[in-house]
Structures are given as structure tokens and as C-alpha cells.
Amino acid sequence: MKFAGILAVFAALMLSIGSVMAIPAGKMEFAAPNGKVTFDAKVHADKGAKCADCHTKPKLFEMKKGKDKITMKDMNEGKFCGACHDGKKAFSVKEAADCVKCHKK
């Protein structure tokens, strides 16, 4: 009986290890020609987005910062941020008036 309790605790720990190892949501800055871009994971999470929405299904971004070579051309074609920032789901990456929402000089 004691062994079953220990086994249950061990199983619970193993199932929760993924969330313990996850990187906490925060802000990441990226250099860009039109001014640095700050991605705020909390802002996206507050709108209902989950990490897996962009990092797994579909895989829009790699998990490691700097692995993706993001360009406005790609975003305008619906890749990377442009997958959601299309003017329907979120403000469009194509609208010049919205550039300042991401790019800060």
C-alpha cells in the first residue's frame, strides 16, 4: 500500500515536469530595421493565445529566439506574425498606420 502511494506521487511529478520546465511568459525584444519589436507573451495570453498556437499547431515559430529569420515580406504573405495579424483575427501587419504597434524607435 505504501508503495502505491509513492508510485502515485512519482507519476504526478513526472506528468507535471513539462510545465516546470516551460519558459515563463514574458517580453522578448527583436532588432528590426524600422525600430525594435517587443513581443509580449502576456498580452497574447490575455487575448486567449496559448504557446502551442504558434509553436506547435501550426508551427509558426521555432522555440529558440533567433532561429527564425522573420521579414515583413513573409508576414505580408501570412507567415509568422502575419498568420494572425491579418486584419481579421488581429490588426494587420500590412496597415502602415499599425506599424507603431510593434516597431518602436
N, CA, C and O atoms as a printed pandas DataFrame, in Angstrom:
     atom_number atom_name residue_name chain_id  residue_number  x_coord  y_coord  z_coord
0              1         N          MET        A               1    0.828   -1.195    0.000
1              2        CA          MET        A               1    0.000    0.000    0.000
2              3         C          MET        A               1    0.870    1.257    0.000
3              4         O          MET        A               1    0.586    2.224   -0.705
4              5         N          LYS        A               2    1.935    1.224    0.802
5              6        CA          LYS        A               2    2.849    2.363    0.869
6              7         C          LYS        A               2    3.511    2.580   -0.505
7              8         O          LYS        A               2    3.706    3.714   -0.941
8              9         N          PHE        A               3    3.852    1.466   -1.173
9             10        CA          PHE        A               3    4.480    1.532   -2.488
10            11         C          PHE        A               3    3.550    2.202   -3.502
11            12         O          PHE        A               3    4.011    2.975   -4.341
12            13         N          ALA        A               4    2.255    1.917   -3.434
13            14        CA          ALA        A               4    1.277    2.509   -4.356
14            15         C          ALA        A               4    1.219    4.023   -4.169
15            16         O          ALA        A               4    1.095    4.758   -5.149
16            17         N          GLY        A               5    1.307    4.497   -2.941
17            18        CA          GLY        A               5    1.296    5.940   -2.660
18            19         C          GLY        A               5    2.528    6.621   -3.229
19            20         O          GLY        A               5    2.441    7.695   -3.824
20            21         N          ILE        A               6    3.685    5.980   -3.040
21            22        CA          ILE        A               6    4.937    6.532   -3.578
22            23         C          ILE        A               6    4.879    6.556   -5.101
23            24         O          ILE        A               6    5.297    7.527   -5.731
24            25         N          LEU        A               7    4.366    5.499   -5.676
25            26        CA          LEU        A               7    4.246    5.421   -7.130
26            27         C          LEU        A               7    3.308    6.514   -7.660
27            28         O          LEU        A               7    3.582    7.101   -8.707
28            29         N          ALA        A               8    2.228    6.787   -6.966
29            30        CA          ALA        A               8    1.273    7.817   -7.384
30            31         C          ALA        A               8    1.919    9.201   -7.343
31            32         O          ALA        A               8    1.717   10.007   -8.251
32            33         N          VAL        A               9    2.692    9.479   -6.299
33            34        CA          VAL        A               9    3.388   10.765   -6.188
34            35         C          VAL        A               9    4.412   10.905   -7.311
35            36         O          VAL        A               9    4.518   11.963   -7.932
36            37         N          PHE        A              10    5.163    9.837   -7.568
37            38        CA          PHE        A              10    6.154    9.851   -8.642
38            39         C          PHE        A              10    5.490   10.104   -9.994
39            40         O          PHE        A              10    5.995   10.892  -10.794
40            41         N          ALA        A              11    4.378    9.451  -10.249
41            42        CA          ALA        A              11    3.659    9.626  -11.515
42            43         C          ALA        A              11    3.172   11.069  -11.660
43            44         O          ALA        A              11    3.263   11.647  -12.743
44            45         N          ALA        A              12    2.663   11.646  -10.590
45            46        CA          ALA        A              12    2.189   13.030  -10.627
46            47         C          ALA        A              12    3.333   13.993  -10.928
47            48         O          ALA        A              12    3.167   14.945  -11.691
48            49         N          LEU        A              13    4.486   13.743  -10.328
49            50        CA          LEU        A              13    5.655   14.579  -10.597
50            51         C          LEU        A              13    6.097   14.476  -12.051
51            52         O          LEU        A              13    6.431   15.485  -12.673
52            53         N          MET        A              14    6.100   13.268  -12.591
53            54        CA          MET        A              14    6.518   13.071  -13.971
54            55         C          MET        A              14    5.557   13.752  -14.946
55            56         O          MET        A              14    5.992   14.284  -15.967
56            57         N          LEU        A              15    4.285   13.743  -14.650
57            58        CA          LEU        A              15    3.304   14.375  -15.526
58            59         C          LEU        A              15    3.391   15.892  -15.485
59            60         O          LEU        A              15    3.024   16.558  -16.454
60            61         N          SER        A              16    3.870   16.447  -14.382
61            62        CA          SER        A              16    3.931   17.899  -14.261
62            63         C          SER        A              16    5.279   18.472  -14.666
63            64         O          SER        A              16    5.430   19.693  -14.694
64            65         N          ILE        A              17    6.257   17.644  -14.977
65            66        CA          ILE        A              17    7.596   18.135  -15.291
66            67         C          ILE        A              17    7.614   19.060  -16.504
67            68         O          ILE        A              17    8.425   19.985  -16.545
68            69         N          GLY        A              18    6.748   18.842  -17.488
69            70        CA          GLY        A              18    6.709   19.703  -18.666
70            71         C          GLY        A              18    6.394   21.139  -18.315
71            72         O          GLY        A              18    7.014   22.048  -18.867
72            73         N          SER        A              19    5.456   21.376  -17.418
73            74        CA          SER        A              19    5.121   22.742  -17.048
74            75         C          SER        A              19    6.203   23.362  -16.177
75            76         O          SER        A              19    6.381   24.580  -16.191
76            77         N          VAL        A              20    6.926   22.550  -15.423
77            78        CA          VAL        A              20    8.021   23.066  -14.603
78            79         C          VAL        A              20    9.155   23.532  -15.498
79            80         O          VAL        A              20    9.814   24.524  -15.189
80            81         N          MET        A              21    9.396   22.829  -16.609
81            82        CA          MET        A              21   10.500   23.151  -17.498
82            83         C          MET        A              21   10.138   24.219  -18.525
83            84         O          MET        A              21   11.016   24.692  -19.246
84            85         N          ALA        A              22    8.889   24.603  -18.607
85            86        CA          ALA        A              22    8.471   25.594  -19.600
86            87         C          ALA        A              22    9.070   26.954  -19.281
87            88         O          ALA        A              22    9.261   27.308  -18.117
88            89         N          ILE        A              23    9.360   27.706  -20.326
89            90        CA          ILE        A              23    9.878   29.058  -20.149
90            91         C          ILE        A              23    8.713   29.948  -19.767
91            92         O          ILE        A              23    7.673   29.917  -20.425
92            93         N          PRO        A              24    8.868   30.745  -18.709
93            94        CA          PRO        A              24    7.764   31.608  -18.300
94            95         C          PRO        A              24    7.471   32.669  -19.353
95            96         O          PRO        A              24    8.375   33.156  -20.032
96            97         N          ALA        A              25    6.206   33.015  -19.474
97            98        CA          ALA        A              25    5.802   34.038  -20.432
98            99         C          ALA        A              25    6.407   35.371  -20.034
99           100         O          ALA        A              25    6.433   35.720  -18.854
100          101         N          GLY        A              26    6.882   36.097  -20.993
101          102        CA          GLY        A              26    7.477   37.398  -20.727
102          103         C          GLY        A              26    7.616   38.189  -22.003
103          104         O          GLY        A              26    6.929   37.931  -22.991
104          105         N          LYS        A              27    8.514   39.161  -21.971
105          106        CA          LYS        A              27    8.743   40.009  -23.133
106          107         C          LYS        A              27   10.069   39.637  -23.784
107          108         O          LYS        A              27   11.058   39.359  -23.106
108          109         N          MET        A              28   10.066   39.640  -25.110
109          110        CA          MET        A              28   11.293   39.408  -25.867
110          111         C          MET        A              28   11.436   40.542  -26.866
111          112         O          MET        A              28   10.461   40.950  -27.498
112          113         N          GLU        A              29   12.658   41.051  -27.006
113          114        CA          GLU        A              29   12.919   42.129  -27.955
114          115         C          GLU        A              29   13.688   41.606  -29.150
115          116         O          GLU        A              29   14.556   40.742  -29.026
116          117         N          PHE        A              30   13.349   42.149  -30.319
117          118        CA          PHE        A              30   13.989   41.779  -31.564
118          119         C          PHE        A              30   14.403   43.055  -32.298
119          120         O          PHE        A              30   13.626   44.006  -32.376
120          121         N          ALA        A              31   15.613   43.076  -32.831
121          122        CA          ALA        A              31   16.070   44.208  -33.629
122          123         C          ALA        A              31   15.389   44.151  -34.988
123          124         O          ALA        A              31   15.236   43.077  -35.571
124          125         N          ALA        A              32   14.982   45.309  -35.486
125          126        CA          ALA        A              32   14.331   45.388  -36.797
126          127         C          ALA        A              32   14.703   46.720  -37.443
127          128         O          ALA        A              32   14.931   47.705  -36.740
128          129         N          PRO        A              33   14.766   46.760  -38.763
129          130        CA          PRO        A              33   15.151   48.000  -39.461
130          131         C          PRO        A              33   14.272   49.205  -39.121
131          132         O          PRO        A              33   14.776   50.327  -39.075
132          133         N          ASN        A              34   12.996   49.006  -38.885
133          134        CA          ASN        A              34   12.074   50.116  -38.601
134          135         C          ASN        A              34   11.893   50.372  -37.114
135          136         O          ASN        A              34   10.953   51.062  -36.720
136          137         N          GLY        A              35   12.772   49.833  -36.282
137          138        CA          GLY        A              35   12.685   50.001  -34.838
138          139         C          GLY        A              35   12.459   48.668  -34.170
139          140         O          GLY        A              35   11.829   47.776  -34.739
140          141         N          LYS        A              36   12.976   48.529  -32.951
141          142        CA          LYS        A              36   12.887   47.236  -32.264
142          143         C          LYS        A              36   11.438   46.812  -32.052
143          144         O          LYS        A              36   10.539   47.641  -31.903
144          145         N          VAL        A              37   11.244   45.520  -32.044
145          146        CA          VAL        A              37    9.929   44.925  -31.833
146          147         C          VAL        A              37    9.976   44.175  -30.507
147          148         O          VAL        A              37   10.877   43.369  -30.274
148          149         N          THR        A              38    9.014   44.441  -29.652
149          150        CA          THR        A              38    8.904   43.733  -28.379
150          151         C          THR        A              38    7.688   42.827  -28.444
151          152         O          THR        A              38    6.560   43.285  -28.630
152          153         N          PHE        A              39    7.938   41.522  -28.287
153          154        CA          PHE        A              39    6.832   40.556  -28.229
154          155         C          PHE        A              39    6.504   40.335  -26.765
155          156         O          PHE        A              39    7.376   39.952  -25.985
156          157         N          ASP        A              40    5.270   40.570  -26.389
157          158        CA          ASP        A              40    4.825   40.383  -25.009
158          159         C          ASP        A              40    3.884   39.173  -24.958
159          160         O          ASP        A              40    2.737   39.241  -25.401
160          161         N          ALA        A              41    4.392   38.076  -24.411
161          162        CA          ALA        A              41    3.605   36.845  -24.342
162          163         C          ALA        A              41    2.353   37.024  -23.492
163          164         O          ALA        A              41    1.322   36.416  -23.778
164          165         N          LYS        A              42    2.429   37.848  -22.453
165          166        CA          LYS        A              42    1.277   38.056  -21.573
166          167         C          LYS        A              42    0.124   38.725  -22.328
167          168         O          LYS        A              42   -1.037   38.359  -22.144
168          169         N          VAL        A              43    0.445   39.698  -23.168
169          170        CA          VAL        A              43   -0.595   40.376  -23.956
170          171         C          VAL        A              43   -1.319   39.359  -24.833
171          172         O          VAL        A              43   -2.545   39.379  -24.933
172          173         N          HIS        A              44   -0.557   38.473  -25.465
173          174        CA          HIS        A              44   -1.158   37.459  -26.323
174          175         C          HIS        A              44   -1.945   36.433  -25.502
175          176         O          HIS        A              44   -3.025   36.009  -25.913
176          177         N          ALA        A              45   -1.417   36.039  -24.361
177          178        CA          ALA        A              45   -2.116   35.083  -23.495
178          179         C          ALA        A              45   -3.425   35.678  -22.978
179          180         O          ALA        A              45   -4.434   34.981  -22.876
180          181         N          ASP        A              46   -3.401   36.971  -22.652
181          182        CA          ASP        A              46   -4.619   37.642  -22.177
182          183         C          ASP        A              46   -5.706   37.677  -23.251
183          184         O          ASP        A              46   -6.889   37.799  -22.933
184          185         N          LYS        A              47   -5.312   37.572  -24.511
185          186        CA          LYS        A              47   -6.272   37.534  -25.622
186          187         C          LYS        A              47   -6.709   36.105  -25.937
187          188         O          LYS        A              47   -7.507   35.881  -26.848
188          189         N          GLY        A              48   -6.176   35.126  -25.170
189          190        CA          GLY        A              48   -6.596   33.738  -25.345
190          191         C          GLY        A              48   -5.606   32.855  -26.088
191          192         O          GLY        A              48   -5.869   31.668  -26.280
192          193         N          ALA        A              49   -4.478   33.405  -26.507
193          194        CA          ALA        A              49   -3.486   32.609  -27.234
194          195         C          ALA        A              49   -2.711   31.705  -26.277
195          196         O          ALA        A              49   -2.419   32.085  -25.143
196          197         N          LYS        A              50   -2.390   30.531  -26.744
197          198        CA          LYS        A              50   -1.585   29.558  -25.999
198          199         C          LYS        A              50   -0.259   29.396  -26.731
199          200         O          LYS        A              50   -0.191   29.629  -27.937
200          201         N          CYS        A              51    0.783   29.007  -26.031
201          202        CA          CYS        A              51    2.106   28.813  -26.640
202          203         C          CYS        A              51    2.021   27.888  -27.855
203          204         O          CYS        A              51    2.635   28.150  -28.890
204          205         N          ALA        A              52    1.259   26.812  -27.720
205          206        CA          ALA        A              52    1.149   25.813  -28.787
206          207         C          ALA        A              52    0.486   26.381  -30.041
207          208         O          ALA        A              52    0.676   25.838  -31.129
208          209         N          ASP        A              53   -0.285   27.458  -29.915
209          210        CA          ASP        A              53   -0.934   28.054  -31.084
210          211         C          ASP        A              53    0.084   28.525  -32.119
211          212         O          ASP        A              53   -0.197   28.516  -33.318
212          213         N          CYS        A              54    1.254   28.933  -31.662
213          214        CA          CYS        A              54    2.284   29.442  -32.574
214          215         C          CYS        A              54    3.509   28.541  -32.666
215          216         O          CYS        A              54    4.237   28.570  -33.659
216          217         N          HIS        A              55    3.732   27.742  -31.630
217          218        CA          HIS        A              55    4.944   26.926  -31.598
218          219         C          HIS        A              55    4.709   25.457  -31.940
219          220         O          HIS        A              55    5.669   24.697  -32.065
220          221         N          THR        A              56    3.450   25.044  -32.094
221          222        CA          THR        A              56    3.177   23.637  -32.386
222          223         C          THR        A              56    2.200   23.469  -33.534
223          224         O          THR        A              56    2.549   22.890  -34.563
224          225         N          LYS        A              57    0.993   23.961  -33.377
225          226        CA          LYS        A              57   -0.076   23.728  -34.362
226          227         C          LYS        A              57   -0.697   25.038  -34.810
227          228         O          LYS        A              57   -1.524   25.554  -34.059
228          229         N          PRO        A              58   -0.395   25.611  -35.918
229          230        CA          PRO        A              58    0.707   25.254  -36.812
230          231         C          PRO        A              58    2.014   25.785  -36.251
231          232         O          PRO        A              58    2.005   26.693  -35.421
232          233         N          LYS        A              59    3.104   25.250  -36.676
233          234        CA          LYS        A              59    4.396   25.692  -36.157
234          235         C          LYS        A              59    4.834   26.938  -36.920
235          236         O          LYS        A              59    5.465   26.850  -37.974
236          237         N          LEU        A              60    4.490   28.096  -36.369
237          238        CA          LEU        A              60    4.825   29.369  -36.997
238          239         C          LEU        A              60    6.219   29.840  -36.596
239          240         O          LEU        A              60    6.911   30.502  -37.370
240          241         N          PHE        A              61    6.619   29.488  -35.375
241          242        CA          PHE        A              61    7.902   29.943  -34.825
242          243         C          PHE        A              61    8.649   28.786  -34.182
243          244         O          PHE        A              61    8.041   27.868  -33.632
244          245         N          GLU        A              62    9.971   28.840  -34.256
245          246        CA          GLU        A              62   10.816   27.909  -33.502
246          247         C          GLU        A              62   10.756   28.306  -32.036
247          248         O          GLU        A              62   10.372   29.432  -31.721
248          249         N          MET        A              63   11.123   27.417  -31.147
249          250        CA          MET        A              63   11.080   27.710  -29.716
250          251         C          MET        A              63   12.272   28.558  -29.253
251          252         O          MET        A              63   12.194   29.208  -28.210
252          253         N          LYS        A              64   13.361   28.558  -30.006
253          254        CA          LYS        A              64   14.550   29.298  -29.595
254          255         C          LYS        A              64   14.611   30.644  -30.316
255          256         O          LYS        A              64   14.517   30.711  -31.542
256          257         N          LYS        A              65   14.772   31.714  -29.533
257          258        CA          LYS        A              65   14.874   33.055  -30.097
258          259         C          LYS        A              65   16.059   33.116  -31.065
259          260         O          LYS        A              65   17.142   32.610  -30.772
260          261         N          GLY        A              66   15.837   33.737  -32.211
261          262        CA          GLY        A              66   16.885   33.902  -33.200
262          263         C          GLY        A              66   16.945   32.816  -34.255
263          264         O          GLY        A              66   17.678   32.953  -35.235
264          265         N          LYS        A              67   16.191   31.739  -34.079
265          266        CA          LYS        A              67   16.195   30.639  -35.053
266          267         C          LYS        A              67   15.419   30.998  -36.321
267          268         O          LYS        A              67   15.721   30.491  -37.402
268          269         N          ASP        A              68   14.416   31.875  -36.187
269          270        CA          ASP        A              68   13.602   32.274  -37.335
270          271         C          ASP        A              68   14.145   33.560  -37.937
271          272         O          ASP        A              68   14.543   34.469  -37.208
272          273         N          LYS        A              69   14.164   33.639  -39.230
273          274        CA          LYS        A              69   14.544   34.863  -39.944
274          275         C          LYS        A              69   13.252   35.510  -40.426
275          276         O          LYS        A              69   12.774   35.232  -41.526
276          277         N          ILE        A              70   12.701   36.368  -39.593
277          278        CA          ILE        A              70   11.393   36.964  -39.845
278          279         C          ILE        A              70   11.557   38.231  -40.675
279          280         O          ILE        A              70   12.363   39.102  -40.347
280          281         N          THR        A              71   10.781   38.322  -41.756
281          282        CA          THR        A              71   10.783   39.525  -42.592
282          283         C          THR        A              71    9.347   40.015  -42.769
283          284         O          THR        A              71    8.391   39.254  -42.621
284          285         N          MET        A              72    9.220   41.293  -43.087
285          286        CA          MET        A              72    7.889   41.839  -43.352
286          287         C          MET        A              72    7.290   41.180  -44.592
287          288         O          MET        A              72    6.078   40.974  -44.658
288          289         N          LYS        A              73    8.118   40.853  -45.562
289          290        CA          LYS        A              73    7.631   40.164  -46.767
290          291         C          LYS        A              73    6.937   38.863  -46.377
291          292         O          LYS        A              73    5.839   38.571  -46.852
292          293         N          ASP        A              74    7.587   38.079  -45.505
293          294        CA          ASP        A              74    6.986   36.820  -45.047
294          295         C          ASP        A              74    5.690   37.077  -44.284
295          296         O          ASP        A              74    4.695   36.382  -44.487
296          297         N          MET        A              75    5.709   38.074  -43.411
297          298        CA          MET        A              75    4.492   38.356  -42.630
298          299         C          MET        A              75    3.352   38.816  -43.538
299          300         O          MET        A              75    2.196   38.455  -43.316
300          301         N          ASN        A              76    3.674   39.606  -44.553
301          302        CA          ASN        A              76    2.645   40.051  -45.504
302          303         C          ASN        A              76    2.060   38.883  -46.286
303          304         O          ASN        A              76    0.943   38.971  -46.797
304          305         N          GLU        A              77    2.815   37.784  -46.381
305          306        CA          GLU        A              77    2.333   36.572  -47.064
306          307         C          GLU        A              77    1.625   35.614  -46.103
307          308         O          GLU        A              77    1.299   34.488  -46.477
308          309         N          GLY        A              78    1.389   36.058  -44.868
309          310        CA          GLY        A              78    0.662   35.240  -43.902
310          311         C          GLY        A              78    1.522   34.298  -43.081
311          312         O          GLY        A              78    1.006   33.387  -42.434
312          313         N          LYS        A              79    2.816   34.510  -43.103
313          314        CA          LYS        A              79    3.713   33.681  -42.292
314          315         C          LYS        A              79    4.042   34.411  -40.996
315          316         O          LYS        A              79    3.796   35.610  -40.871
316          317         N          PHE        A              80    4.594   33.687  -40.039
317          318        CA          PHE        A              80    4.987   34.247  -38.737
318          319         C          PHE        A              80    3.829   35.046  -38.139
319          320         O          PHE        A              80    2.712   34.534  -38.068
320          321         N          CYS        A              81    4.064   36.273  -37.714
321          322        CA          CYS        A              81    3.025   37.096  -37.068
322          323         C          CYS        A              81    1.827   37.317  -37.996
323          324         O          CYS        A              81    0.690   37.443  -37.542
324          325         N          GLY        A              82    2.104   37.360  -39.306
325          326        CA          GLY        A              82    1.055   37.612  -40.293
326          327         C          GLY        A              82   -0.013   36.533  -40.352
327          328         O          GLY        A              82   -1.073   36.748  -40.940
328          329         N          ALA        A              83    0.247   35.371  -39.750
329          330        CA          ALA        A              83   -0.765   34.312  -39.726
330          331         C          ALA        A              83   -2.001   34.753  -38.946
331          332         O          ALA        A              83   -3.124   34.407  -39.313
332          333         N          CYS        A              84   -1.800   35.504  -37.884
333          334        CA          CYS        A              84   -2.929   36.008  -37.082
334          335         C          CYS        A              84   -3.178   37.497  -37.325
335          336         O          CYS        A              84   -4.319   37.959  -37.330
336          337         N          HIS        A              85   -2.086   38.234  -37.526
337          338        CA          HIS        A              85   -2.214   39.675  -37.745
338          339         C          HIS        A              85   -2.516   39.922  -39.221
339          340         O          HIS        A              85   -1.689   40.413  -39.989
340          341         N          ASP        A              86   -3.755   39.549  -39.573
341          342        CA          ASP        A              86   -4.218   39.590  -40.965
342          343         C          ASP        A              86   -5.357   40.586  -41.186
343          344         O          ASP        A              86   -5.931   40.648  -42.273
344          345         N          GLY        A              87   -5.679   41.362  -40.155
345          346        CA          GLY        A              87   -6.782   42.314  -40.262
346          347         C          GLY        A              87   -8.126   41.725  -39.903
347          348         O          GLY        A              87   -9.121   42.447  -39.832
348          349         N          LYS        A              88   -8.172   40.416  -39.674
349          350        CA          LYS        A              88   -9.413   39.738  -39.269
350          351         C          LYS        A              88   -9.299   39.277  -37.825
351          352         O          LYS        A              88  -10.082   39.683  -36.966
352          353         N          LYS        A              89   -8.327   38.436  -37.572
353          354        CA          LYS        A              89   -8.133   37.906  -36.224
354          355         C          LYS        A              89   -7.482   38.956  -35.311
355          356         O          LYS        A              89   -7.818   39.062  -34.132
356          357         N          ALA        A              90   -6.553   39.720  -35.873
357          358        CA          ALA        A              90   -5.857   40.789  -35.147
358          359         C          ALA        A              90   -5.484   41.868  -36.157
359          360         O          ALA        A              90   -5.608   41.660  -37.364
360          361         N          PHE        A              91   -5.033   43.009  -35.673
361          362        CA          PHE        A              91   -4.676   44.086  -36.595
362          363         C          PHE        A              91   -3.690   43.576  -37.641
363          364         O          PHE        A              91   -2.914   42.655  -37.384
364          365         N          SER        A              92   -3.731   44.185  -38.817
365          366        CA          SER        A              92   -2.955   43.693  -39.952
366          367         C          SER        A              92   -1.521   44.208  -39.959
367          368         O          SER        A              92   -1.266   45.373  -39.653
368          369         N          VAL        A              93   -0.592   43.328  -40.310
369          370        CA          VAL        A              93    0.807   43.733  -40.474
370          371         C          VAL        A              93    0.980   44.562  -41.745
371          372         O          VAL        A              93    2.035   45.163  -41.948
372          373         N          LYS        A              94   -0.036   44.602  -42.599
373          374        CA          LYS        A              94    0.046   45.327  -43.866
374          375         C          LYS        A              94   -0.355   46.794  -43.753
375          376         O          LYS        A              94   -0.063   47.584  -44.652
376          377         N          GLU        A              95   -1.019   47.168  -42.662
377          378        CA          GLU        A              95   -1.503   48.538  -42.500
378          379         C          GLU        A              95   -0.395   49.433  -41.962
379          380         O          GLU        A              95    0.098   49.219  -40.854
380          381         N          ALA        A              96   -0.004   50.433  -42.744
381          382        CA          ALA        A              96    1.078   51.349  -42.343
382          383         C          ALA        A              96    0.784   52.037  -41.006
383          384         O          ALA        A              96    1.701   52.286  -40.223
384          385         N          ALA        A              97   -0.452   52.336  -40.750
385          386        CA          ALA        A              97   -0.825   53.015  -39.503
386          387         C          ALA        A              97   -0.594   52.130  -38.281
387          388         O          ALA        A              97   -0.484   52.635  -37.163
388          389         N          ASP        A              98   -0.519   50.817  -38.484
389          390        CA          ASP        A              98   -0.323   49.889  -37.363
390          391         C          ASP        A              98    1.144   49.556  -37.093
391          392         O          ASP        A              98    1.439   48.846  -36.132
392          393         N          CYS        A              99    2.060   50.047  -37.910
393          394        CA          CYS        A              99    3.484   49.727  -37.725
394          395         C          CYS        A              99    3.960   50.060  -36.310
395          396         O          CYS        A              99    4.719   49.298  -35.712
396          397         N          VAL        A             100    3.515   51.193  -35.780
397          398        CA          VAL        A             100    3.965   51.650  -34.459
398          399         C          VAL        A             100    3.451   50.780  -33.313
399          400         O          VAL        A             100    3.913   50.910  -32.179
400          401         N          LYS        A             101    2.503   49.899  -33.603
401          402        CA          LYS        A             101    2.024   48.968  -32.567
402          403         C          LYS        A             101    3.090   47.947  -32.215
403          404         O          LYS        A             101    3.082   47.393  -31.116
404          405         N          CYS        A             102    4.010   47.693  -33.142
405          406        CA          CYS        A             102    5.088   46.725  -32.897
406          407         C          CYS        A             102    6.469   47.354  -32.929
407          408         O          CYS        A             102    7.321   47.030  -32.102
408          409         N          HIS        A             103    6.695   48.258  -33.886
409          410        CA          HIS        A             103    8.019   48.853  -34.065
410          411         C          HIS        A             103    8.154   50.126  -33.246
411          412         O          HIS        A             103    7.361   51.057  -33.383
412          413         N          LYS        A             104    9.185   50.154  -32.380
413          414        CA          LYS        A             104    9.470   51.326  -31.537
414          415         C          LYS        A             104   10.877   51.834  -31.854
415          416         O          LYS        A             104   11.839   51.066  -31.846
416          417         N          LYS        A             105   10.984   53.092  -32.123
417          418        CA          LYS        A             105   12.301   53.687  -32.434
418          419         C          LYS        A             105   12.987   54.145  -31.167
419          420         O          LYS        A             105   14.099   54.669  -31.223
